[in-house]
């Protein structure tokens, strides 16, 4: 299954060839893809949205809002590994060529950052019209790929050029595309730590923190999307990931996280330590529940192993080590000091001062501090975008060191 795990948006416009799309969706799903369908009003005259929802196992989206729900075209555009507009009518082609946006489909197209494939379908005269050919040239010049039209019987009864490519051929086209794309982290292993740690006090209590692991999971997914095989050492959290190239190793305490990280670091080309590891654990872990006393209770704490610092000590030249810093004062100075002290290649600096940044939020505001003295302040953005920026910087650093 060569489209295994690929997220594909099939965007269907008003052309008779739309009747072939449920079969096309089935073939995409059979090849391992996850498919979401976006459809124009004109297309739903040619094909049943219910049939498409059934075969894709996802709701079919047609407008920017469905009653009270807003269909986030930006999220959809970012979700996809590929957007395929098939069949693409002459009318939609004209809109794509000129940046018009009067429906969800066009909004998704304009928001998509993934490769876009366009499979035109129309009558021969429409296909050969200079305006259509001009529009084809324009959309190609934007970097979109055209899946060539076929020759054969057309809806008008004429025989000629303009048929939408056959669904089997479009699946092969996508399969070829994905197998031939060399990803920058193909063949590399990565280690990511994420989430909080829980340090047991007794059988029912622990010392923990508010981390959810969202940022670390996003980093694992960004690394995997660039071709890396990832070991994600994940502290206790309700979040997880099912990406096929990410192996989740669940741990609870700082010590378990340390053990798991040390075990897999030897084969990791890249290690990103985003976990909020407890710096201290209770010196004594009571086997029975601690009973309430008359007065206060003093706990004795012992330092945990510093995973980042320990990996920094054994790091080889081909390994890229990235740590996080959450600072409240002298942010830059402290982060730089941490970079040197822990022998990291980069520190991702989080500031708790920025609204929308930090534990549990969907957004983050970070600065990337590298061991060549560089500093990049990034704007407040989704954790997914922040993760992509971190991974982009790692790739850049590895190219610069010629260890990519
Ligand atoms: N870290 C770690 N193991 C620990 C503590 C921290 O691997 N026991 C890692 C974190 O995952 C993060 C980085 O170290 O990547 C920074 O952690 P932080 O707690 O901010 O730094 P400390 O060095 O502990 O310094 P301080 O708490 O004084 O800021």
Boltz pocket constraint, residues with backbone or C-beta under 6 A from the ligand:
constraints:
  - pocket:
      binder: B
      contacts: [[A, 193], [A, 254], [A, 273], [A, 274], [A, 275], [A, 276], [A, 277], [A, 278], [A, 279], [A, 304], [A, 305], [A, 306], [A, 307], [A, 308], [A, 309], [A, 322], [A, 323], [A, 324], [A, 325], [A, 326], [A, 338]]
      max_distance: 6.0
